Amino acid sequence: MHTFYYPDHTQHDPARLHRPDDAHWNKYYAEVAQRGQIIHNALQTADLGPISPPGDFGLSPIQDVHAHQMLTLLQNAHDQMKLETGRDVALPETFSLRPRSKRHFYSILGQLGLYCFDTSSPIFAQTWEAAYWSVQTAVSAAALIAAEPEKTVYALCRPPGHHAAADQFGGFCYLNNVAIAANWLVQQGQRVAILDIDYHHGNGTQEIFYGRSDVLFLSIHADPRYEYPYYWGFADEYGDGPGLGFNHNYPLPPGTQAPAYLDTLARALIQIRAFVPDSLIVSLGVDTGEGDPTGTFQLTTPDFAQIGQAIGQLHLPTAVVQEGGYRLDTLGQHVTAFLTGLLQRQNVLPS
Ligand SMILES: [Zn+2]
């Protein structure tokens, strides 16, 4: 297995907003730089294959998915906030709703409320750079499975991406790594299936492909009636227009354990087989693990190996892209268990 990893992602670190002894507050900034380092160290220890920095595919794959105005905002928000308010982090204070305003705003807070949908996605001086290279990490993985379909590739992305839509960011996400990688593969003539197994619904990815039939999107996640992102991820969201039937959501109740999870996964895999994709992208979140500060599911390390094995039985060219997972003491072992299970079933590793 090949891994792509951009070590300087650590320049973007929401941990700098943490408050001592305030676990509830800190949960909103759980996407800390240490996560990437922990997974990287666990991969090295597990010895799953070479790790290299991503290639640079430039801005155009990003521009093909995201709105120009949002990209400009992400690049400029920190500097403009600093200039206007003296603050070293850009976060919205209000949100433009019902309907979103089409006017032009000169103030940074006016602009942020148009494109950001929550308060958990701070923009620091280095956030754009980290988000840019997180995309390049995912596109590098896509390019490698396109060139060498027998390979399984892991993109150790940080920050994550699946909550970012074409013109909205939030949920610790800025640019949608998986959507950009999938769209890049479509441009190479491929049919792509995206399986999102993060605890939270991949609302951004869903929205980007909602009207399209060339990308199948499936998401297994916590029921949005109880959990973030609340307004997306229901079982009756099947896609729209030409995309009707190419979107499948599998919301599960709080506290879900392995038997129910694996049954649901088996149903999702039937849909993937029926679609007959050229390649598979997995949005891997291990915040489904027991004790995750952002979740309620109770999956264990051996469960992640089983999930990897089940997906590996598809025998598809597969790029695994990192999304969430916030319990730091189990993060590395959950990710390596998943990847090891995946490789075993693909007959890359002995089982
Ligand atoms: Zn998540």
Residues whose N, C-alpha, C, O or C-beta is under 5 A from the ligand:
A	BS01	ZN	D198 Y199 H200 G285 D287 G324
